[in-house]
Amino acid sequence: MFQILKSWLKNSPIALLLVTLFLGISTAAWTPSSSAGLPAGNAITDGNSLLRYSLPIDNKPVRQLQASLEDITTQLRANRRWGAISQDLSKASRILDKPSKILADVPQERQSEAEAMIAELKSGVNALQEVVKTKDKEQVRDQRAKLLSLVSKLEESMVTEFPFEVPAKYSNLPQLKGRATVEVKTNKGDLTVVVDGYSAPVTAGNFVDLVQRGFYNGLEFTRSEESYVVQTGDPPGKEVGFIDPKTHKYRAIPLEFLVQGDKEPTYGITLEEAGRYTDLPVLPFSAYGTVALARPEYDNNGGSSQVFFFLFEPELTPAGRNLLDGRYAVFGYVTEGKDVLQQLKAGDKIESAKVVQGGENLVKANVA
């Protein structure tokens, strides 16, 4: 079964790239706004940013604060537009001057912590304004990243409950009702993967459950020279996915993705099959290090343990209309260790994979 998958993953990305570039299917310059908070404008190619925007919150001031800080990187790329960066920081400062609007969506029990983060952000923005005057590009980039990390924590403090009910027919599968962070140690170095159950609870839950079982420890990566993905998840000599020791059956995971503007995920059908050609998932294939569940080419619901890491460069595969979007379930992004990911070849191994944060968000499968 997975021989078909391997062949597709080996050859299809190149074909998709050619179709994307030559038929003009990609619309990199446009990303619609949505309930997930994604802004109109250039498609986002940073996994950390995509994770921030995919949080189920609707606080406009904090989103505006985030957008102002995110924009700094865009300006740094555009010949160091220091005036525009100063404007971004001035806007951020004005938003932070009205903390009550941000705190309005923070639960009472988290208010004091949120107030401290807002104060730290205000101080950090003021400090960054001084750094901008020196035109030190790297220092600006580093301090911006620290501020956005604080914004992420502030936004996460606004989430009070899981935003939808997963269909009951998937209660026999583990589900991630929130987020988790997984540290993957390989023979080439370490990767940090943030797994998002808010957008793909079943797919993310399956992965976190397998990590906790130690399933991936010792498994090899597969990657051909011409491939733009690196894949893992084959049990040695079996290639049959995960066999649940309780049921003695193959654990099949349905195709799952949350579309921008929808309130709950779509299951078992690709966007193309649904006729939703212009819609985009909340978690797109637009960032280097996108993590997705592999599956047989002709079985939407046949995924199990095999996962792959997306290695396309944004310059080669314009983000915003990648043809893998809506065909494979994205459930997270590599947030640290992209340089390590780039080095991985066929035969390299996962020495260990461990859930270091968010394990309490995993809801075990309801198996009779």
Secondary structure, 3 states (H helix, E strand, C coil): CHHHHHHHHHHHHHHHHHHHHHHCCCCCCCECCCCCCCCCECCCCCHHHHHHHCCCCCCHHHHHHHHHHHHHHHHHHCCCCHHHHHHHHHHHHHHHCCHHHHHCCCCHHHHHHHHHHHHHHHHHHHHHHHHHHHCCHHHHHHHHHHHHHHHHHHHHCCCCCCCCCCCHHHCCCCEECCEEEEEEEECCEEEEEEEECCCCHHHHHHHHHHHHCCCCCCCEEECCCCCCEEEECCCCCCCCCCECCCCCCECCECCEECECCCCCCEECCCCCCCCCCCCCECCCCCCCCEEEECCCCCCCCCECCCEEEECCCCCCCCCCCCCCCCCCCEEEEEEECHHHHHHCCCCCEEEEEEEEECHHHEECCCCC
